[in-house]
């Protein structure tokens, strides 16, 4: 389904009473899940921020391209959480819709799977939902591909640091229960975690993977509980982050460190489980005390009617700010020139000043924690505002 920005279309009619039949337009393509297992994440963090950005840019008169104001026309499709469908739709965006630029896909596996098709057409692709240690290999192959969340190693390092700190504080021992979703994201994180945790002297006493979309995670949580480990780590996606938390509450999982990855920072996560998830750790985070983040969150709610999550939402919006500033800074719609501008410059975003070293950002949050009703950043790289980690203690309201 194609959705064209109402503001862009409205601009095609009259300005100051003068009829306009040819309007300068920038076509932006966006493909992400609206259905399928990953839709629950994309409809919270990806789609609302695309809407927010397009509406804000068009309300300002459009993007300034070499002195010419150009409205955005958004063309969007549902990939149904199917990489093959995404690739077909990407081909359509490039050859039939002839979009000028694209929003990067949702999810690590999708960013990796679609890199060749977007690279073929030279679209700058700012991946905001992809974490991989293959970033250097991929960026050397695709000069248009950028990563904003760092690498798998950096991501796991944040969790490892917390485990070490909590062990030194006497809150946990060396035993860790670890589970992962069996896709590119979860498998790579679990593989690297086994190595880094072992190097730090931890023993993974329970190690279990499960398919994406697994409806019943009770056997997984029962196994973790039976292991007796005081630390539980889940490299999880939105559906399972919720399912695992539900089972942890049912089982009254006795741990002092509980970490689940994507969607732990969603407002709906707290909405579902209330104060039971106090001191639960999860992927990402932001400096919620930053006035820039506060203003962004207000705009997000005002424009979309939805509350932004505490990590991926702002990252997604930041990637669109980078694209906006690169197009205006390069003063052209030439994708090669815009891509080079991204490589050569830094950008002011809601996540701070961002730039790329070999097409990988070195500024990112890796771990956050629910503390007294707010998900706060606790670990990251080159970030400000991290707060101390608290030990988990029970699942009561």
Order of alpha helices (4+ residues) and beta strands (2+ residues): alpha-beta-beta-beta-alpha-alpha-beta-beta-alpha-beta-alpha-beta-alpha-beta-alpha-beta-alpha-beta-alpha-beta-alpha-beta-alpha-beta-alpha-alpha-alpha-beta-beta-beta-beta-beta-beta
